Amino acid sequence: MYKRLGSLVSYSYAHNSKLLTQKHFRFIHSEIEPTMSATSGLVIPCKGKPLVIEQVEVAPPQTMEVRIKIKYTSLCHTDLYFWEAKGQNPLFPRIFGHEAAGVVESVGEGVSDLQVGDHVLPVFTGECGDCRHCKSEESNMCDLLRINTDRGVMLNDGKSRFSINGTPINHFLGTSTFSEYTVVHSGCLTKISPLAPLDKVCILSCGISTGLGATLNVAKPKKGSTVAVFGLGAVGLAAAEGARIAGASRIIGIDFNPKRFEEAKKFGVTEFVNPKDHDRPVQEVIAEMTNGGVDRSLECTGNINAMISAFECVHDGWGVAVLVGVPNKDAVFMTKPINVLNERTLKGTFFGNYKPRTDLPSVVDMYMNKKLEVEKFITHRVPFSDINKAFEYMLKGEGLRCIISMEE
């Protein structure tokens, strides 16, 4: 059976405090893909070009690990953020990617809930099932498998499953989906229905579920309520989609980019506010529009000023503001205590409060039952060999999600 295997490795070299550009991504392709049964327990070699001929080896899964064949992956802003080395302690070389869908190729010792052929979504965070967080109905922040941006190795033995000529290549967020084969801890894999189209539900493994869950699981707007969404990128639009599903009567989108307003209508946004158009704080504008404030607000940018506005624009007595965007780790949030005493509620969320293994299958089912509209988030498609185009789209602010087919 002749197909291509491949991985995309990112290298960074310091030069006058600047990173080298996209040309330093390395594509790796091989000529032969063994059958699934023949590869179990073996190292899978991947080599080739077009940019530079390399040899990448993806080792077999160890205890509580699973090796999966990635079918489709997409580019999330987090990949771009760390590729540009803006994240904490960037590790290079490494294989990026964390929003994807694939099929189980082989399982390691101790894995009992997954088997060869299962369709799965790899997730940047996990669910061990044993820690206090996993056992709590109120948390999804697993002690063992919580997101760790600094770790480039597997938990089992502290080693990478990727290598080039014996030199280890770092993992990224425990997933590294810019590779046709990758190894993931079993607790970071969501088993989904084999009927779900992988080229669509792959985007549910990160940003879309984060925004959707922030609304449905945390903000919990009632039918007929008013909702404000700060930031109309993919996560913000997913939050708006959640408000639409919940039956909100007014969904106000706030963004500095007026080009996003028209597209946001597809996700239920009914009104738009550009802070640049006003000479007073946007929270005052929204409060005036809504007779005292919205019932719920969601901040999806990570900007501190937007966070303050999101909190201060909710109605006193019952208003709830949810922080979804991730700020700089040293950022400080300030507001007047009277805003809290007046019974406004401020909450935060991580991955939309979804437990990956327990809850994410239900999100896929929402799409399969036509309750959640996923297709409108997908604005571009490219083959793996053109993955740099996906980065270009994101750098230019074009589109929402670009699906990358690993088999083209």
N, C-alpha and C positions, 0 to 999 in steps of 0.2 A: 504494500500500500504506500504510494508515494505522495507525501505532503511535505509541508515545511514546518519546522520547529523554529522558535526564535525567542530571543530575549533582548531587551533594550537596556543597555547599561549606561549610566550617566557618570561622566568623569568631570572633576573640577580641578583646576590648577590655578594657584594664586599668581597674579601678575598685576602689579600696581593696584592691589586691593580690588581688582575686578575679576569677575568670572568669565571664562571662555564661553562662547555662545553655543547655540543648538547644534552646530556642526560636530560637537564633541560627544554627541550621542552615538553609541555603537549598535548597529543592528547585527544580530547573529542569526543565521539560518543554516539549516542542515538540508541534506538532500533526501534522507530516508527517515520515515517515522515508523518504528516497529508497531505491531498490533498492541492493543492495550494489555492483553494477557502476557505478551512476551516481555513487556517492559517492567512488570511488577518486580520490585526488589533489585532492579538494576540501575546503574547510573545512565542517564539519558544525555548523549552528546548533542550539542547544537553548534554548528559553525557556519561561516559563510561571509557574505558581504551584502549590501552594496557599498557601505562606506569603508569599513576596515574588516578584513577577515579575522575572525576570532574563534575561539573554542570555549563555549560555556557549558559547564556540566551541572546538572541538577540532580543532586544526590537523592537516594531513596528516603522516604519518611522514617523517622525514628519513633520512639514511644510517644503516643498521643498526638501524632502528626499525620497529615494526609497530603499526598501529592495529587494535585489536580491539573487537568488540562484546561487552560483558559480559552474560552470560545470568543468572548467579547469583553472588552474593557472600555472604559471611558475616562476622560480627563477631568479631574476635579481641581479646584483652585488650590487645594492643599498640595498637590503634586507640584504645581507651578511655584508655590511659595517656598517649598524646600529645595526645588531645583535651582532657584535663584539664591539659595543659601541664606534665606531670611529666617529660617527656623533655628531653634536652639541646637548648638553643637552639630552642624551638618556633617554627615558622613559620606565620603566618596572613596572609591566608586561604589555605586549602589544601583539596584534596579527599582525604579519607582512604580507607581500604580497601586490603587487600592479600591477602585470601584469597578466591579467586574462580575462575571458569571462564568461558570465552568462545569466540568464533569470530573468526578473522582476517578483517578487512574490507579491508585493503590493506597493502602492504609497501613499505618504503623501499629506496633504492638499496643494493646490496650484500647484501641478504638473500636467501640461496639455499636455505635449509633449511625455509622456511615459505612457504605460498601461501594465497591467498584461499580461505576455507572450512574451513581446518584448525581442529580443536578444540584449544584450548590452556589451560594453567594458568599464569597470571602468578605469578612468585615474587619475593619481596622481596630475594633475593640472586641471583647469576647465575653463568654459566659461559662465559667468553670463548673457552676452548679453546686459548689460546696462552700464557698465563702459566705460571710454574713450578708454581703450585698446581693449575691445571687439568690440567697434564701429569703431576702426581704422583698415584699411586693412593692416597696416604695423606691427601690434603687436598681439601676442597671450598671453600676460602676464596679465591676468585678475586680477584686483585689489582685488576682493572678494575671488576668488578661486585659486589664485596662490599657488604653492607648499609651504607648511609650515611643516618642519620636526620636529618642536618642539610642534606642537599641537596634543594632543591625544584625543580630544573631538569634538563633532559636533558644527557647527557654530550657529545653531538655538537657543540652550539653554545652550551651554557650558558644556554639559554632554555627557557621553559615552553611546552607545547603547549596549555595551557588559558588562556583569557582571557575577561574580561567587559568589553565596550565598550572593548577595547584594553588593559585593565589585566590583567597576568599574574596567574594563580592558581597557587600552588605545588603541585607534585607531592608525593606521600608514598611513601617507600620505593621509588620508581621504578615504582609500579603504579597507585595512585589508582583503585581499582576501584568506588568509590561513584559511578560515572558509567557511563552506558550505552555510551559510547565512551571509550576511553583509549588513550594511546600509551605503549609499553613497548619498552625495548631488546630486540632479538631474543635476546640471550643470557640474558634473564630470562624466557623463555617455554618451557614444556615442551609439546611436541606429544604428544597422547595419542590413544588409539583413539577413532574417531568413534562407537563402540558404547557407550562409557562414559557413563552418565547424568550430565550436567553438574550437576544439582541435588544430587548426592550427592558426586561426586569433587572438587567445588570446595573442600571442607574439607581436602583432602590437600595444598594448596599452602602450608600453614604449620604450624600447631600439631600436628596429628595426625601428620604425617610427622616432625616434630621429636622427639616422644616415642617414636614407633615405632622410628625409626632409632637413637635413643640406646640402646635396648635391643638391637635386632638387629645393629646395626653397630659399637657401641662396647662395651657391657657384655658382649654375647655369652654369655648364660647357657646352660649345657648342659642337656640334658634331665634332669629330676629335681632340678634345683638349687633353692635358696631365693633369693628376690628380695624386697627391700624397696623400696617406692616412697613417697617423701616428697612429699605434695601430691596430692590427688585431684581436681584440676581436669581440663580437657580434655587437657592435655599429659601429666599424670601418669597418667591413665587410658589414654592411648595407649601410654605406657611399659609399663603393666600388660598391655595387649593384646599388646604385643611379647613379654612374658614368657610369656603364655598360648600364643602361637603357637610359641615356642621350646620349650614343654613343661616349664616350671618346675613343680615339685611343690607349692611353697608360695609364695604371693605375699602379702606383708604390706603393707597400706596404712596410712600414717601421716598423720593429718590432725586439725586442731583442730575441724573441723565434723562432728559425728556424723551429720548429715543426709546426708552423702555416702557413708556406709558401705554402705547397702543397695544403692544404684545401682551402686557399684563392683563388686559381685558379678558383674554382667553382663560385666565385663571381665576376669574370672578371679581377682580378689582373693579370697583365702581367709580371711584374718585381718585384724583391724583394731586399731590402737593409737592412742589419743588421748593425747598427751603430758600433757594436763591431768589425766588420771586417775592420774598417778604423781608421787611426790615425789622422784624421782631422774631423772637424764638418760635420755632415751628410748633412747639407744644401749645403755645397760646393760640395759634391759628387753628389747630385741630380742636382745642377745647371750645373755641367759638363756633366752629362748624357743627359740633355735636352736643351743644347745650350743656357744657360742663366737662366733657371728656368722653373718650371711648370706653366701652366695656372691657375690651382686651387690646393689648398691643404686643407686638413681637419685634425685637431688634435683631436684624440679621446681617449686620455689617461688621461688628466688632469695634466700631468707632465710639469712643467714650461720649462725645457730645450727643450722638444718636441714642446712646443708652439713657442718658439723662432725659432727653426729650421723650423717649418711649415710656419712661416711668412717670414723668410729670404730666403726660397727656391723657392718662387714664382717669376715669371719674372717681371722685372720693366716695367712700362707703363700700364700693364693691369692685372697683377697677383692678385688673391684674395685668402686670407687665412681665413679659418673659424675655430674658436675655439669651440669644442663640449664638450670635457672632462671638468670635474669640478675639479678645483684645491683646495688646502687648502685655507680657507677663508683669511688667512693672507699672502698668497703668492704674490710676486711682479713680474710683467712681465717687462723686460727691453730689449730695442733694440735701435739702433742708429736712430735718427730722419731722417737722410738722406734716410733711407729705406722707410719712408712715403713720403718724398718729391719727391722721384723717382717714385711715383705713384703706389706703392703697396698698396693694400687695406686689412685691418684687420677687420673681423666681428666676432660677437658671435652669438650663437643661443640657444634657449630654446625649447626643445621638437620639434626640427626640424622646428620651426615656424608654426607648425600646430595648428589651433584652434580645440580643441577636438570635439566639437559637429558639427561644420560646415565642417571641412576638413577631419577628420579621416575616415568617411564613404567612401570617394574617394580612400583612401589607401586600404581599404578592397576590393573595386571594382577593383583596379589594380591587386590584387591577383586573384579575381574571373575571370578577363579577361585575365589571364595568362601573364600579363606584369611583375608582381612582383613574384619572386620565393621564397615562404616562407618555403617550406618543408626542404630546405637545411640548414636552421638555427636550425632545431630541431634534436638534436643528441641523446637524451635520453627520455624515458618515464617511469614514476613510478606511482604506486597507492599512494593515500594520506597517507596510513599507512607507506609507505617507504620514506616519504619526506626528512628524514635525508640523504638519498642517494643523493638527489639533492644537498644538501649542500656539501657533500663529493666530488661530481664531480666538483663543482665550486672551492672548496678549493684546489683541486689537479690540477686545470686548465684543466680539461678534458671536451671536448665538448663545445657547444655554449649555447643551450637552452634545458632545461629539462622540459617536460610537465608533470604536476601532475594532475592526474584524481581524482576529488573529489568524484566520485561515485564508486570507486573500494576499 
